[in-house]
Amino acid sequence: MEAEIQNSRTVCFFGSCTALSSTVLVSQRISSPYVLSEIRASFALNTARTLNLYFFVSQDPSVPVAGEPTGFNCLDEYGQVSYLTGDDEIKVVKNNSLITVHPSWLKIYAVNSDFFDHTIDVQIDVLIVTR
């Protein structure tokens, strides 16, 4: 039986990553299968590509003390790098991966190699599906 799209949602993330550190932001629980449709990441002026953003789908809401969160990196499969970075720009990545593991959580893992704090501003579009 084919999956049927029920409705779409935008999962928003906003926070900060202090200088020379990393942080993890976690979504609310997603209880249904979904299609991870699109990722949009905004990088502020003078970020100078020193903030790397990684995008994970995880089976738990845990946040590690250090390092990457649990789950799989959505950009890890085909690219040369498994993160987005930028400076004064918005990066948009189409994904269209069906996520059948549920419940699940989306996680943003930010790594800041700069001597200044940087903001994290990400939206991920998901399409909730029914069977």
C-alpha positions in Angstrom: 0.0 0.0 0.0 1.4 3.4 -0.9 1.9 6.2 1.6 -0.6 9.0 1.4 0.4 12.6 2.4 -1.8 13.8 5.2 -0.4 17.3 5.9 2.8 19.3 6.0 4.6 20.8 8.9 7.6 23.1 9.3 9.8 22.3 12.2 11.6 25.4 13.3 14.9 25.6 15.2 16.5 28.7 16.7 19.3 29.0 19.1 23.0 29.8 19.4 26.3 28.1 19.4 28.9 29.7 21.6 32.5 30.4 20.4 34.7 27.3 19.8 32.0 24.9 20.9 29.1 22.7 19.7 25.5 22.4 20.5 22.5 20.2 19.7 18.9 21.4 19.2 16.1 18.8 19.3 12.6 19.0 17.9 9.4 17.8 19.5 8.5 14.1 19.1 7.2 13.2 15.7 4.9 10.2 16.2 4.1 9.3 12.6 6.0 8.3 9.5 6.9 11.4 7.4 8.8 12.6 4.4 11.7 14.9 5.2 11.0 17.3 2.4 13.3 20.3 2.6 15.9 21.8 4.9 16.5 25.6 5.0 19.4 27.0 7.0 20.1 30.7 7.3 23.6 31.9 8.0 24.2 35.4 9.3 26.5 38.0 7.8 30.1 37.4 9.0 29.6 33.8 10.0 32.4 33.3 7.4 31.7 29.6 7.1 32.8 28.9 10.6 29.5 27.4 11.7 28.8 23.9 10.4 25.2 22.5 10.7 24.5 18.8 10.6 21.0 17.4 10.4 20.0 14.1 12.2 16.9 11.9 12.5 17.0 10.1 15.8 14.9 7.5 17.7 15.4 9.4 21.0 15.4 13.0 22.3 18.7 12.7 24.1 21.4 15.4 23.8 25.0 14.2 24.2 27.4 16.0 26.6 29.8 16.3 23.7 29.9 15.3 20.0 27.3 14.2 17.5 23.8 13.1 18.6 22.4 9.7 18.0 20.7 8.8 14.8 21.6 9.2 11.2 22.9 12.3 9.4 20.5 13.3 6.6 23.3 14.7 4.4 25.7 11.8 5.0 24.7 9.5 2.1 25.8 11.1 -1.1 27.7 14.4 -0.5 31.3 15.2 -0.2 30.6 16.8 3.2 27.8 15.9 5.6 27.0 19.5 6.7 25.9 22.9 5.5 27.8 26.1 6.1 27.6 29.7 4.8 27.9 33.4 5.2 25.0 35.9 4.7 22.9 33.4 2.8 20.2 30.8 3.0 21.0 27.3 2.0 18.1 25.1 0.8 18.4 21.3 0.4 15.7 19.1 -1.0 15.7 15.7 0.6 12.4 13.7 0.1 13.5 10.8 2.3 10.7 8.7 3.7 11.3 8.3 7.5 9.4 5.2 8.7 11.0 5.0 12.2 8.6 6.5 14.7 8.6 8.1 17.1 11.5 10.1 16.0 13.1 13.5 16.7 15.0 15.9 14.3 18.2 17.2 15.7 20.5 20.0 14.6 24.2 19.5 15.5 26.0 22.8 15.3 29.8 23.1 15.4 31.3 26.6 15.8 35.0 27.0 15.0 34.9 30.8 15.4 36.0 33.0 18.3 32.5 34.6 18.2 29.0 33.1 19.1 26.7 32.4 16.1 23.0 32.0 15.8 21.3 28.8 14.5 18.2 29.4 12.3 16.8 26.3 10.6 13.5 25.2 9.2 12.8 21.6 8.2 9.7 20.8 6.2 8.1 17.4 6.8 5.1 15.8 5.1 3.2 13.5 7.6 2.1 10.3 5.8 -0.6 7.7 6.5 -0.8 4.2 5.1 
